[in-house]
């Protein structure tokens, strides 16, 4: 299946999910996780629809101007752009570690449900652990 | 690190866009290199030297801090 048809398919799936979500909104059971399904359908549908439409627009612009695709590829591979992106991500990661740490402490002090704290703590440790793992892996590779 | 990129480019009458296309980088990268805001990777430095038919050290001037 071509790239264009894939984007059309995602857009149509998005529309179908929105319609299904809206149609089943009234019929959804009032309790249990099933009552979340229509809202999830609408949410996921909106994401798929907007993603599909933006990709189709990109494709149309590239078809009109073939140089655009080449320029996009150059911009994507450009070493300065990559360095800027990686540096921004690294800075954001450093900030995220502090923000999540403070948030975790705040939730503990607010005596929020232990499940929430454990889940957030596990996510925090996973992120820190994955950074440590990547660091060790890259040290061996380079 | 200083470089003679702008001088060499202008000597040869090449536009930033043309140099960027030949080196497969963005025009902004050429601009940043010329302004000394960005130091290239060794691969890009080799590409630039190869493009101008010169040695890296003839284009990029290392300055001890």
N, CA and C atoms of all chains as a GROMACS GRO file, in nm:
protein
  621
    1UNK      N    1   0.085  -0.119   0.000
    1UNK     CA    2   0.000   0.000   0.000
    1UNK      C    3   0.089   0.125   0.000
    2UNK      N    4   0.056   0.219  -0.089
    2UNK     CA    5   0.136   0.342  -0.099
    2UNK      C    6   0.122   0.429   0.024
    3UNK      N    7   0.218   0.520   0.034
    3UNK     CA    8   0.219   0.611   0.150
    3UNK      C    9   0.091   0.696   0.154
    4UNK      N   10   0.049   0.738   0.032
    4UNK     CA   11  -0.068   0.825   0.023
    4UNK      C   12  -0.193   0.752   0.073
    5UNK      N   13  -0.207   0.624   0.030
    5UNK     CA   14  -0.324   0.547   0.070
    5UNK      C   15  -0.324   0.516   0.218
    6UNK      N   16  -0.205   0.497   0.273
    6UNK     CA   17  -0.195   0.475   0.418
    6UNK      C   18  -0.248   0.597   0.493
    7UNK      N   19  -0.210   0.716   0.446
    7UNK     CA   20  -0.256   0.838   0.512
    7UNK      C   21  -0.406   0.857   0.498
    8UNK      N   22  -0.458   0.820   0.378
    8UNK     CA   23  -0.604   0.825   0.359
    8UNK      C   24  -0.672   0.728   0.456
    9UNK      N   25  -0.612   0.608   0.468
    9UNK     CA   26  -0.669   0.505   0.557
    9UNK      C   27  -0.672   0.554   0.701
   10UNK      N   28  -0.560   0.613   0.749
   10UNK     CA   29  -0.558   0.664   0.888
   10UNK      C   30  -0.662   0.773   0.909
   11UNK      N   31  -0.678   0.860   0.806
   11UNK     CA   32  -0.777   0.969   0.817
   11UNK      C   33  -0.917   0.910   0.828
   12UNK      N   34  -0.946   0.810   0.743
   12UNK     CA   35  -1.080   0.748   0.744
   12UNK      C   36  -1.106   0.672   0.874
   13UNK      N   37  -1.002   0.602   0.922
   13UNK     CA   38  -1.016   0.531   1.050
   13UNK      C   39  -1.046   0.632   1.162
   14UNK      N   40  -0.980   0.747   1.155
   14UNK     CA   41  -1.004   0.853   1.253
   14UNK      C   42  -1.148   0.901   1.250
   15UNK      N   43  -1.199   0.924   1.128
   15UNK     CA   44  -1.338   0.971   1.113
   15UNK      C   45  -1.433   0.864   1.167
   16UNK      N   46  -1.404   0.736   1.131
   16UNK     CA   47  -1.490   0.625   1.176
   16UNK      C   48  -1.489   0.617   1.328
   17UNK      N   49  -1.373   0.635   1.390
   17UNK     CA   50  -1.364   0.627   1.537
   17UNK      C   51  -1.442   0.740   1.602
   18UNK      N   52  -1.436   0.860   1.542
   18UNK     CA   53  -1.511   0.975   1.598
   18UNK      C   54  -1.662   0.946   1.588
   19UNK      N   55  -1.705   0.900   1.469
   19UNK     CA   56  -1.848   0.872   1.448
   19UNK      C   57  -1.896   0.763   1.544
   20UNK      N   58  -1.814   0.655   1.554
   20UNK     CA   59  -1.851   0.544   1.644
   20UNK      C   60  -1.859   0.593   1.788
   21UNK      N   61  -1.763   0.675   1.828
   21UNK     CA   62  -1.762   0.728   1.964
   21UNK      C   63  -1.886   0.810   1.993
   22UNK      N   64  -1.923   0.897   1.898
   22UNK     CA   65  -2.041   0.984   1.917
   22UNK      C   66  -2.169   0.899   1.919
   23UNK      N   67  -2.177   0.802   1.825
   23UNK     CA   68  -2.298   0.718   1.816
   23UNK      C   69  -2.322   0.635   1.941
   24UNK      N   70  -2.212   0.583   1.999
   24UNK     CA   71  -2.228   0.494   2.115
   24UNK      C   72  -2.221   0.568   2.249
   25UNK      N   73  -2.218   0.701   2.242
   25UNK     CA   74  -2.204   0.780   2.365
   25UNK      C   75  -2.322   0.756   2.459
   26UNK      N   76  -2.443   0.752   2.402
   26UNK     CA   77  -2.565   0.734   2.483
   26UNK      C   78  -2.580   0.590   2.531
   27UNK      N   79  -2.540   0.495   2.445
   27UNK     CA   80  -2.561   0.353   2.475
   27UNK      C   81  -2.454   0.292   2.566
   28UNK      N   82  -2.350   0.368   2.594
   28UNK     CA   83  -2.241   0.311   2.676
   28UNK      C   84  -2.288   0.284   2.818
   29UNK      N   85  -2.241   0.171   2.876
   29UNK     CA   86  -2.282   0.142   3.014
   29UNK      C   87  -2.237   0.254   3.109
   30UNK      N   88  -2.320   0.278   3.212
   30UNK     CA   89  -2.290   0.392   3.300
   30UNK      C   90  -2.173   0.363   3.394
   31UNK      N   91  -2.143   0.234   3.415
   31UNK     CA   92  -2.031   0.201   3.506
   31UNK      C   93  -1.930   0.112   3.435
   32UNK      N   94  -1.814   0.099   3.498
   32UNK     CA   95  -1.710   0.012   3.442
   32UNK      C   96  -1.630   0.081   3.334
   33UNK      N   97  -1.525   0.013   3.291
   33UNK     CA   98  -1.433   0.074   3.195
   33UNK      C   99  -1.495   0.092   3.057
   34UNK      N  100  -1.605   0.015   3.030
   34UNK     CA  101  -1.668   0.024   2.897
   34UNK      C  102  -1.728   0.162   2.870
   35UNK      N  103  -1.764   0.234   2.977
   35UNK     CA  104  -1.824   0.367   2.952
   35UNK      C  105  -1.720   0.469   2.905
   36UNK      N  106  -1.592   0.430   2.914
   36UNK     CA  107  -1.486   0.520   2.865
   36UNK      C  108  -1.462   0.504   2.715
   37UNK      N  109  -1.511   0.388   2.663
   37UNK     CA  110  -1.482   0.357   2.522
   37UNK      C  111  -1.523   0.466   2.423
   38UNK      N  112  -1.649   0.520   2.430
   38UNK     CA  113  -1.686   0.624   2.334
   38UNK      C  114  -1.594   0.746   2.340
   39UNK      N  115  -1.560   0.789   2.462
   39UNK     CA  116  -1.471   0.906   2.475
   39UNK      C  117  -1.334   0.875   2.417
   40UNK      N  118  -1.287   0.753   2.446
   40UNK     CA  119  -1.157   0.712   2.391
   40UNK      C  120  -1.161   0.711   2.239
   41UNK      N  121  -1.274   0.662   2.185
   41UNK     CA  122  -1.291   0.657   2.039
   41UNK      C  123  -1.283   0.796   1.979
   42UNK      N  124  -1.353   0.891   2.041
   42UNK     CA  125  -1.353   1.029   1.989
   42UNK      C  126  -1.212   1.088   1.999
   43UNK      N  127  -1.147   1.066   2.113
   43UNK     CA  128  -1.012   1.120   2.134
   43UNK      C  129  -0.913   1.063   2.034
   44UNK      N  130  -0.911   0.929   2.027
   44UNK     CA  131  -0.817   0.863   1.934
   44UNK      C  132  -0.850   0.900   1.790
   45UNK      N  133  -0.981   0.910   1.760
   45UNK     CA  134  -1.024   0.947   1.625
   45UNK      C  135  -0.974   1.084   1.586
   46UNK      N  136  -0.985   1.180   1.680
   46UNK     CA  137  -0.938   1.317   1.652
   46UNK      C  138  -0.788   1.317   1.624
   47UNK      N  139  -0.713   1.239   1.703
   47UNK     CA  140  -0.567   1.233   1.684
   47UNK      C  141  -0.536   1.176   1.546
   48UNK      N  142  -0.599   1.060   1.514
   48UNK     CA  143  -0.573   0.995   1.384
   48UNK      C  144  -0.614   1.085   1.268
   49UNK      N  145  -0.731   1.149   1.282
   49UNK     CA  146  -0.781   1.235   1.175
   49UNK      C  147  -0.686   1.352   1.151
   50UNK      N  148  -0.647   1.422   1.259
   50UNK     CA  149  -0.560   1.539   1.240
   50UNK      C  150  -0.424   1.497   1.188
   51UNK      N  151  -0.372   1.382   1.236
   51UNK     CA  152  -0.243   1.332   1.189
   51UNK      C  153  -0.250   1.299   1.040
   52UNK      N  154  -0.356   1.225   1.002
   52UNK     CA  155  -0.374   1.185   0.862
   52UNK      C  156  -0.386   1.306   0.771
   53UNK      N  157  -0.468   1.405   0.812
   53UNK     CA  158  -0.489   1.524   0.730
   53UNK      C  159  -0.358   1.602   0.715
   54UNK      N  160  -0.283   1.615   0.825
   54UNK     CA  161  -0.158   1.691   0.815
   54UNK      C  162  -0.059   1.621   0.722
   55UNK      N  163  -0.056   1.485   0.729
   55UNK     CA  164   0.034   1.410   0.640
   55UNK      C  165  -0.010   1.425   0.494
   56UNK      N  166  -0.141   1.422   0.470
   56UNK     CA  167  -0.191   1.438   0.333
   56UNK      C  168  -0.158   1.576   0.278
   57UNK      N  169  -0.171   1.677   0.364
   57UNK     CA  170  -0.137   1.814   0.321
   57UNK      C  171   0.011   1.824   0.287
   58UNK      N  172   0.095   1.763   0.373
   58UNK     CA  173   0.239   1.762   0.348
   58UNK      C  174   0.269   1.699   0.213
   59UNK      N  175   0.200   1.585   0.190
   59UNK     CA  176   0.222   1.510   0.065
   59UNK      C  177   0.181   1.592  -0.058
   60UNK      N  178   0.067   1.660  -0.046
   60UNK     CA  179   0.019   1.742  -0.157
   60UNK      C  180   0.118   1.854  -0.188
   61UNK      N  181   0.169   1.916  -0.080
   61UNK     CA  182   0.266   2.025  -0.100
   61UNK      C  183   0.393   1.972  -0.167
   62UNK      N  184   0.434   1.850  -0.128
   62UNK     CA  185   0.554   1.790  -0.188
   62UNK      C  186   0.531   1.755  -0.335
   63UNK      N  187   0.409   1.711  -0.367
   63UNK     CA  188   0.378   1.677  -0.506
   63UNK      C  189   0.383   1.801  -0.595
   64UNK      N  190   0.333   1.913  -0.538
   64UNK     CA  191   0.334   2.039  -0.615
   64UNK      C  192   0.477   2.090  -0.633
   65UNK      N  193   0.559   2.070  -0.531
   65UNK     CA  194   0.697   2.119  -0.535
   65UNK      C  195   0.792   2.006  -0.494
   66UNK      N  196   0.846   1.931  -0.593
   66UNK     CA  197   0.932   1.814  -0.561
   66UNK      C  198   1.057   1.851  -0.481
   67UNK      N  199   1.103   1.976  -0.496
   67UNK     CA  200   1.222   2.020  -0.422
   67UNK      C  201   1.197   2.022  -0.272
   68UNK      N  202   1.071   2.039  -0.237
   68UNK     CA  203   1.033   2.048  -0.096
   68UNK      C  204   1.072   1.922  -0.020
   69UNK      N  205   1.050   1.805  -0.084
   69UNK     CA  206   1.084   1.677  -0.021
   69UNK      C  207   1.235   1.668   0.001
   70UNK      N  208   1.312   1.711  -0.099
   70UNK     CA  209   1.458   1.709  -0.087
   70UNK      C  210   1.503   1.802   0.026
   71UNK      N  211   1.440   1.921   0.029
   71UNK     CA  212   1.475   2.018   0.135
   71UNK      C  213   1.440   1.962   0.272
   72UNK      N  214   1.328   1.893   0.280
   72UNK     CA  215   1.284   1.835   0.407
   72UNK      C  216   1.384   1.729   0.454
   73UNK      N  217   1.429   1.647   0.357
   73UNK     CA  218   1.527   1.542   0.389
   73UNK      C  219   1.660   1.603   0.435
   74UNK      N  220   1.701   1.709   0.365
   74UNK     CA  221   1.826   1.776   0.403
   74UNK      C  222   1.813   1.835   0.543
   75UNK      N  223   1.700   1.901   0.568
   75UNK     CA  224   1.677   1.961   0.701
   75UNK      C  225   1.675   1.854   0.809
   76UNK      N  226   1.620   1.736   0.774
   76UNK     CA  227   1.611   1.626   0.871
   76UNK      C  228   1.750   1.568   0.902
   77UNK      N  229   1.835   1.560   0.799
   77UNK     CA  230   1.968   1.499   0.816
   77UNK      C  231   2.074   1.601   0.859
   78UNK      N  232   2.042   1.729   0.845
   78UNK     CA  233   2.139   1.834   0.874
   78UNK      C  234   2.197   1.820   1.014
   79UNK      N  235   2.331   1.816   1.023
   79UNK     CA  236   2.394   1.787   1.153
   79UNK      C  237   2.368   1.896   1.257
   80UNK      N  238   2.357   2.023   1.212
   80UNK     CA  239   2.331   2.130   1.308
   80UNK      C  240   2.189   2.117   1.363
   81UNK      N  241   2.093   2.088   1.275
   81UNK     CA  242   1.955   2.068   1.320
   81UNK      C  243   1.946   1.953   1.419
   82UNK      N  244   2.021   1.844   1.390
   82UNK     CA  245   2.018   1.727   1.479
   82UNK      C  246   2.079   1.762   1.614
   83UNK      N  247   2.188   1.840   1.609
   83UNK     CA  248   2.252   1.878   1.735
   83UNK      C  249   2.158   1.965   1.818
   84UNK      N  250   2.090   2.058   1.750
   84UNK     CA  251   1.996   2.146   1.820
   84UNK      C  252   1.884   2.064   1.883
   85UNK      N  253   1.830   1.969   1.805
   85UNK     CA  254   1.721   1.885   1.857
   85UNK      C  255   1.768   1.803   1.977
   86UNK      N  256   1.885   1.741   1.963
   86UNK     CA  257   1.936   1.656   2.072
   86UNK      C  258   1.966   1.738   2.197
   87UNK      N  259   2.022   1.857   2.178
   87UNK     CA  260   2.053   1.942   2.293
   87UNK      C  261   1.925   1.987   2.362
   88UNK      N  262   1.824   2.023   2.281
   88UNK     CA  263   1.696   2.065   2.340
   88UNK      C  264   1.633   1.951   2.419
   89UNK      N  265   1.641   1.830   2.362
   89UNK     CA  266   1.584   1.714   2.432
   89UNK      C  267   1.659   1.690   2.563
   90UNK      N  268   1.791   1.701   2.558
   90UNK     CA  269   1.872   1.678   2.678
   90UNK      C  270   1.838   1.780   2.787
   91UNK      N  271   1.821   1.907   2.747
   91UNK     CA  272   1.785   2.011   2.844
   91UNK      C  273   1.647   1.984   2.902
   92UNK      N  274   1.554   1.945   2.814
   92UNK     CA  275   1.418   1.916   2.860
   92UNK      C  276   1.418   1.797   2.956
   93UNK      N  277   1.503   1.697   2.929
   93UNK     CA  278   1.513   1.580   3.016
   93UNK      C  279   1.562   1.621   3.156
   94UNK      N  280   1.664   1.707   3.158
   94UNK     CA  281   1.717   1.754   3.288
   94UNK      C  282   1.608   1.826   3.367
   95UNK      N  283   1.531   1.909   3.296
   95UNK     CA  284   1.422   1.982   3.364
   95UNK      C  285   1.315   1.886   3.410
   96UNK      N  286   1.285   1.787   3.325
   96UNK     CA  287   1.179   1.691   3.358
   96UNK      C  288   1.213   1.613   3.485
   97UNK      N  289   1.340   1.576   3.499
   97UNK     CA  290   1.384   1.501   3.617
   97UNK      C  291   1.356   1.581   3.745
   98UNK      N  292   1.385   1.710   3.741
   98UNK     CA  293   1.361   1.796   3.858
   98UNK      C  294   1.211   1.812   3.881
   99UNK      N  295   1.137   1.843   3.772
   99UNK     CA  296   0.993   1.868   3.784
   99UNK      C  297   0.921   1.745   3.838
  100UNK      N  298   0.955   1.627   3.782
  100UNK     CA  299   0.888   1.505   3.828
  100UNK      C  300   0.926   1.471   3.972
  101UNK      N  301   1.050   1.498   4.009
  101UNK     CA  302   1.095   1.474   4.146
  101UNK      C  303   1.017   1.560   4.245
  102UNK      N  304   1.002   1.689   4.210
  102UNK     CA  305   0.926   1.782   4.296
  102UNK      C  306   0.780   1.739   4.302
  103UNK      N  307   0.726   1.702   4.186
  103UNK     CA  308   0.585   1.659   4.180
  103UNK      C  309   0.563   1.536   4.268
  104UNK      N  310   0.656   1.443   4.260
  104UNK     CA  311   0.646   1.320   4.339
  104UNK      C  312   0.647   1.354   4.489
  105UNK      N  313   0.737   1.442   4.528
  105UNK     CA  314   0.745   1.483   4.669
  105UNK      C  315   0.616   1.553   4.712
  106UNK      N  316   0.565   1.638   4.623
  106UNK     CA  317   0.441   1.711   4.654
  106UNK      C  318   0.325   1.614   4.674
  107UNK      N  319   0.317   1.511   4.589
  107UNK     CA  320   0.209   1.413   4.601
  107UNK      C  321   0.222   1.334   4.731
  108UNK      N  322   0.346   1.304   4.769
  108UNK     CA  323   0.368   1.233   4.896
  108UNK      C  324   0.320   1.319   5.012
  109UNK      N  325   0.356   1.447   5.010
  109UNK     CA  326   0.317   1.539   5.119
  109UNK      C  327   0.166   1.562   5.122
  110UNK      N  328   0.103   1.554   5.003
  110UNK     CA  329  -0.043   1.572   4.996
  110UNK      C  330  -0.118   1.445   5.036
  111UNK      N  331  -0.041   1.342   5.068
  111UNK     CA  332  -0.096   1.211   5.109
  111UNK      C  333  -0.194   1.156   5.004
  112UNK      N  334  -0.149   1.166   4.878
  112UNK     CA  335  -0.229   1.111   4.767
  112UNK      C  336  -0.223   0.958   4.775
  113UNK      N  337  -0.321   0.893   4.713
  113UNK     CA  338  -0.331   0.748   4.713
  113UNK      C  339  -0.195   0.684   4.680
  114UNK      N  340  -0.159   0.581   4.756
  114UNK     CA  341  -0.028   0.517   4.740
  114UNK      C  342  -0.005   0.462   4.598
  115UNK      N  343  -0.115   0.413   4.536
  115UNK     CA  344  -0.102   0.357   4.400
  115UNK      C  345  -0.049   0.462   4.303
  116UNK      N  346  -0.102   0.583   4.315
  116UNK     CA  347  -0.058   0.692   4.225
  116UNK      C  348   0.090   0.721   4.248
  117UNK      N  349   0.130   0.726   4.375
  117UNK     CA  350   0.270   0.757   4.408
  117UNK      C  351   0.363   0.645   4.358
  118UNK      N  352   0.321   0.521   4.380
  118UNK     CA  353   0.404   0.407   4.336
  118UNK      C  354   0.417   0.407   4.183
  119UNK      N  355   0.304   0.432   4.113
  119UNK     CA  356   0.309   0.435   3.966
  119UNK      C  357   0.400   0.546   3.914
  120UNK      N  358   0.385   0.664   3.972
  120UNK     CA  359   0.467   0.777   3.930
  120UNK      C  360   0.614   0.753   3.964
  121UNK      N  361   0.638   0.696   4.084
  121UNK     CA  362   0.776   0.664   4.126
  121UNK      C  363   0.838   0.562   4.033
  122UNK      N  364   0.758   0.460   3.994
  122UNK     CA  365   0.810   0.357   3.904
  122UNK      C  366   0.843   0.417   3.767
  123UNK      N  367   0.754   0.506   3.718
  123UNK     CA  368   0.779   0.572   3.589
  123UNK      C  369   0.906   0.656   3.596
  124UNK      N  370   0.922   0.726   3.708
  124UNK     CA  371   1.040   0.812   3.730
  124UNK      C  372   1.167   0.727   3.728
  125UNK      N  373   1.163   0.616   3.803
  125UNK     CA  374   1.280   0.528   3.809
  125UNK      C  375   1.310   0.464   3.674
  126UNK      N  376   1.203   0.432   3.600
  126UNK     CA  377   1.221   0.373   3.467
  126UNK      C  378   1.296   0.471   3.375
  127UNK      N  379   1.253   0.596   3.379
  127UNK     CA  380   1.317   0.698   3.293
  127UNK      C  381   1.464   0.715   3.332
  128UNK      N  382   1.489   0.727   3.464
  128UNK     CA  383   1.627   0.744   3.511
  128UNK      C  384   1.711   0.620   3.476
  129UNK      N  385   1.650   0.502   3.498
  129UNK     CA  386   1.718   0.375   3.467
  129UNK      C  387   1.751   0.363   3.320
  130UNK      N  388   1.656   0.404   3.233
  130UNK     CA  389   1.681   0.392   3.088
  130UNK      C  390   1.793   0.488   3.045
  131UNK      N  391   1.802   0.603   3.112
  131UNK     CA  392   1.911   0.696   3.079
  131UNK      C  393   2.046   0.632   3.117
  132UNK      N  394   2.049   0.569   3.236
  132UNK     CA  395   2.171   0.503   3.283
  132UNK      C  396   2.210   0.389   3.188
  133UNK      N  397   2.110   0.311   3.146
  133UNK     CA  398   2.133   0.199   3.054
  133UNK      C  399   2.190   0.249   2.920
  134UNK      N  400   2.126   0.353   2.865
  134UNK     CA  401   2.173   0.409   2.737
  134UNK      C  402   2.315   0.462   2.749
  135UNK      N  403   2.342   0.525   2.863
  135UNK     CA  404   2.475   0.582   2.887
  135UNK      C  405   2.581   0.472   2.883
  136UNK      N  406   2.553   0.362   2.955
  136UNK     CA  407   2.648   0.250   2.961
  136UNK      C  408   2.665   0.186   2.823
  137UNK      N  409   2.552   0.171   2.752
  137UNK     CA  410   2.553   0.109   2.619
  137UNK      C  411   2.638   0.193   2.522
  138UNK      N  412   2.616   0.325   2.526
  138UNK     CA  413   2.690   0.414   2.436
  138UNK      C  414   2.838   0.420   2.472
  139UNK      N  415   2.867   0.408   2.602
  139UNK     CA  416   3.008   0.408   2.646
  139UNK      C  417   3.082   0.289   2.586
  140UNK      N  418   3.011   0.175   2.580
  140UNK     CA  419   3.074   0.054   2.522
  140UNK      C  420   3.090   0.068   2.372
  141UNK      N  421   2.989   0.128   2.308
  141UNK     CA  422   2.990   0.140   2.163
  141UNK      C  423   3.093   0.240   2.111
  142UNK      N  424   3.114   0.346   2.189
  142UNK     CA  425   3.202   0.454   2.138
  142UNK      C  426   3.342   0.448   2.198
  143UNK      N  427   3.677   2.847   1.716
  143UNK     CA  428   3.752   2.818   1.594
  143UNK      C  429   3.708   2.911   1.481
  144UNK      N  430   3.806   2.974   1.420
  144UNK     CA  431   3.774   3.063   1.307
  144UNK      C  432   3.776   2.983   1.177
  145UNK      N  433   3.713   3.038   1.075
  145UNK     CA  434   3.721   2.970   0.945
  145UNK      C  435   3.715   3.072   0.831
  146UNK      N  436   3.757   3.026   0.714
  146UNK     CA  437   3.762   3.114   0.596
  146UNK      C  438   3.650   3.081   0.497
  147UNK      N  439   3.545   3.021   0.549
  147UNK     CA  440   3.438   2.973   0.461
  147UNK      C  441   3.374   3.085   0.379
  148UNK      N  442   3.338   3.193   0.446
  148UNK     CA  443   3.271   3.304   0.377
  148UNK      C  444   3.363   3.363   0.269
  149UNK      N  445   3.489   3.381   0.309
  149UNK     CA  446   3.589   3.438   0.217
  149UNK      C  447   3.604   3.350   0.092
  150UNK      N  448   3.618   3.218   0.115
  150UNK     CA  449   3.637   3.125   0.003
  150UNK      C  450   3.513   3.117  -0.085
  151UNK      N  451   3.398   3.118  -0.020
  151UNK     CA  452   3.272   3.110  -0.095
  151UNK      C  453   3.256   3.233  -0.184
  152UNK      N  454   3.282   3.350  -0.126
  152UNK     CA  455   3.266   3.475  -0.202
  152UNK      C  456   3.369   3.486  -0.314
  153UNK      N  457   3.490   3.438  -0.287
  153UNK     CA  458   3.594   3.438  -0.389
  153UNK      C  459   3.549   3.362  -0.513
  154UNK      N  460   3.478   3.253  -0.489
  154UNK     CA  461   3.433   3.168  -0.600
  154UNK      C  462   3.295   3.206  -0.653
  155UNK      N  463   3.236   3.308  -0.595
  155UNK     CA  464   3.105   3.355  -0.640
  155UNK      C  465   2.993   3.254  -0.619
  156UNK      N  466   3.000   3.183  -0.508
  156UNK     CA  467   2.897   3.082  -0.479
  156UNK      C  468   2.801   3.139  -0.376
  157UNK      N  469   2.672   3.111  -0.396
  157UNK     CA  470   2.572   3.155  -0.298
  157UNK      C  471   2.565   3.052  -0.185
  158UNK      N  472   2.518   3.096  -0.069
  158UNK     CA  473   2.506   3.006   0.046
  158UNK      C  474   2.418   2.885   0.012
  159UNK      N  475   2.310   2.911  -0.063
  159UNK     CA  476   2.217   2.805  -0.101
  159UNK      C  477   2.286   2.698  -0.184
  160UNK      N  478   2.372   2.744  -0.277
  160UNK     CA  479   2.442   2.649  -0.365
  160UNK      C  480   2.540   2.563  -0.285
  161UNK      N  481   2.612   2.629  -0.194
  161UNK     CA  482   2.708   2.555  -0.111
  161UNK      C  483   2.635   2.455  -0.022
  162UNK      N  484   2.523   2.501   0.033
  162UNK     CA  485   2.443   2.414   0.121
  162UNK      C  486   2.395   2.291   0.045
  163UNK      N  487   2.350   2.312  -0.077
  163UNK     CA  488   2.300   2.201  -0.159
  163UNK      C  489   2.412   2.102  -0.190
  164UNK      N  490   2.529   2.157  -0.224
  164UNK     CA  491   2.643   2.070  -0.258
  164UNK      C  492   2.689   1.988  -0.138
  165UNK      N  493   2.680   2.047  -0.021
  165UNK     CA  494   2.728   1.978   0.101
  165UNK      C  495   2.616   1.900   0.170
  166UNK      N  496   2.493   1.911   0.115
  166UNK     CA  497   2.375   1.845   0.172
  166UNK      C  498   2.351   1.886   0.317
  167UNK      N  499   2.358   2.015   0.340
  167UNK     CA  500   2.321   2.070   0.471
  167UNK      C  501   2.225   2.187   0.446
  168UNK      N  502   2.168   2.240   0.553
  168UNK     CA  503   2.075   2.351   0.535
  168UNK      C  504   2.153   2.482   0.516
  169UNK      N  505   2.085   2.580   0.458
  169UNK     CA  506   2.149   2.710   0.437
  169UNK      C  507   2.185   2.773   0.572
  170UNK      N  508   2.100   2.748   0.672
  170UNK     CA  509   2.124   2.803   0.806
  170UNK      C  510   2.256   2.752   0.863
  171UNK      N  511   2.288   2.625   0.832
  171UNK     CA  512   2.414   2.568   0.881
  171UNK      C  513   2.533   2.643   0.820
  172UNK      N  514   2.523   2.673   0.690
  172UNK     CA  515   2.631   2.749   0.625
  172UNK      C  516   2.645   2.887   0.690
  173UNK      N  517   2.529   2.950   0.714
  173UNK     CA  518   2.530   3.081   0.779
  173UNK      C  519   2.595   3.076   0.916
  174UNK      N  520   2.558   2.975   0.993
  174UNK     CA  521   2.615   2.960   1.129
  174UNK      C  522   2.764   2.931   1.126
  175UNK      N  523   2.806   2.851   1.028
  175UNK     CA  524   2.949   2.821   1.014
  175UNK      C  525   3.026   2.949   0.982
  176UNK      N  526   2.971   3.025   0.889
  176UNK     CA  527   3.039   3.149   0.848
  176UNK      C  528   3.048   3.249   0.962
  177UNK      N  529   2.944   3.253   1.044
  177UNK     CA  530   2.944   3.347   1.156
  177UNK      C  531   3.026   3.297   1.276
  178UNK      N  532   3.071   3.173   1.266
  178UNK     CA  533   3.149   3.113   1.374
  178UNK      C  534   3.064   3.071   1.493
  179UNK      N  535   2.933   3.062   1.472
  179UNK     CA  536   2.844   3.021   1.582
  179UNK      C  537   2.840   2.869   1.596
  180UNK      N  538   2.881   2.800   1.491
  180UNK     CA  539   2.874   2.654   1.492
  180UNK      C  540   3.003   2.595   1.435
  181UNK      N  541   3.057   2.497   1.504
  181UNK     CA  542   3.175   2.425   1.454
  181UNK      C  543   3.131   2.294   1.391
  182UNK      N  544   3.177   2.265   1.270
  182UNK     CA  545   3.126   2.146   1.201
  182UNK      C  546   3.184   2.016   1.257
  183UNK      N  547   3.117   1.907   1.226
  183UNK     CA  548   3.170   1.775   1.261
  183UNK      C  549   3.290   1.751   1.170
  184UNK      N  550   3.370   1.653   1.203
  184UNK     CA  551   3.488   1.624   1.120
  184UNK      C  552   3.447   1.582   0.979
  185UNK      N  553   3.333   1.515   0.968
  185UNK     CA  554   3.286   1.472   0.835
  185UNK      C  555   3.250   1.593   0.749
  186UNK      N  556   3.176   1.686   0.810
  186UNK     CA  557   3.138   1.806   0.734
  186UNK      C  558   3.261   1.890   0.700
  187UNK      N  559   3.357   1.895   0.793
  187UNK     CA  560   3.480   1.970   0.768
  187UNK      C  561   3.554   1.910   0.647
  188UNK      N  562   3.557   1.776   0.641
  188UNK     CA  563   3.621   1.708   0.526
  188UNK      C  564   3.546   1.739   0.397
  189UNK      N  565   3.412   1.736   0.405
  189UNK     CA  566   3.330   1.764   0.286
  189UNK      C  567   3.359   1.905   0.235
  190UNK      N  568   3.368   2.000   0.329
  190UNK     CA  569   3.393   2.140   0.291
  190UNK      C  570   3.532   2.152   0.226
  191UNK      N  571   3.631   2.088   0.291
  191UNK     CA  572   3.768   2.093   0.238
  191UNK      C  573   3.773   2.030   0.098
  192UNK      N  574   3.705   1.918   0.083
  192UNK     CA  575   3.700   1.848  -0.046
  192UNK      C  576   3.634   1.936  -0.151
  193UNK      N  577   3.527   2.004  -0.112
  193UNK     CA  578   3.452   2.089  -0.204
  193UNK      C  579   3.542   2.201  -0.259
  194UNK      N  580   3.620   2.261  -0.169
  194UNK     CA  581   3.706   2.373  -0.212
  194UNK      C  582   3.844   2.325  -0.262
  195UNK      N  583   3.868   2.196  -0.255
  195UNK     CA  584   3.996   2.141  -0.300
  195UNK      C  585   4.111   2.187  -0.213
  196UNK      N  586   4.086   2.195  -0.083
  196UNK     CA  587   4.190   2.243   0.010
  196UNK      C  588   4.200   2.147   0.128
  197UNK      N  589   4.296   2.175   0.217
  197UNK     CA  590   4.308   2.094   0.338
  197UNK      C  591   4.222   2.157   0.448
  198UNK      N  592   4.179   2.076   0.542
  198UNK     CA  593   4.093   2.127   0.651
  198UNK      C  594   4.159   2.245   0.723
  199UNK      N  595   4.288   2.227   0.753
  199UNK     CA  596   4.357   2.331   0.831
  199UNK      C  597   4.376   2.462   0.753
  200UNK      N  598   4.356   2.455   0.619
  200UNK     CA  599   4.364   2.579   0.542
  200UNK      C  600   4.231   2.657   0.548
  201UNK      N  601   4.127   2.587   0.590
  201UNK     CA  602   3.994   2.652   0.597
  201UNK      C  603   3.958   2.685   0.743
  202UNK      N  604   3.983   2.589   0.830
  202UNK     CA  605   3.948   2.607   0.971
  202UNK      C  606   4.075   2.636   1.052
  203UNK      N  607   4.067   2.742   1.126
  203UNK     CA  608   4.185   2.785   1.203
  203UNK      C  609   4.159   2.760   1.352
  204UNK      N  610   4.237   2.666   1.405
  204UNK     CA  611   4.220   2.633   1.547
  204UNK      C  612   4.288   2.737   1.634
  205UNK      N  613   4.218   2.784   1.733
  205UNK     CA  614   4.275   2.883   1.826
  205UNK      C  615   4.275   2.826   1.966
  206UNK      N  616   4.392   2.822   2.029
  206UNK     CA  617   4.399   2.771   2.166
  206UNK      C  618   4.334   2.871   2.260
  207UNK      N  619   4.256   2.818   2.354
  207UNK     CA  620   4.185   2.909   2.446
  207UNK      C  621   4.279   2.966   2.551
   0.00000   0.00000   0.00000
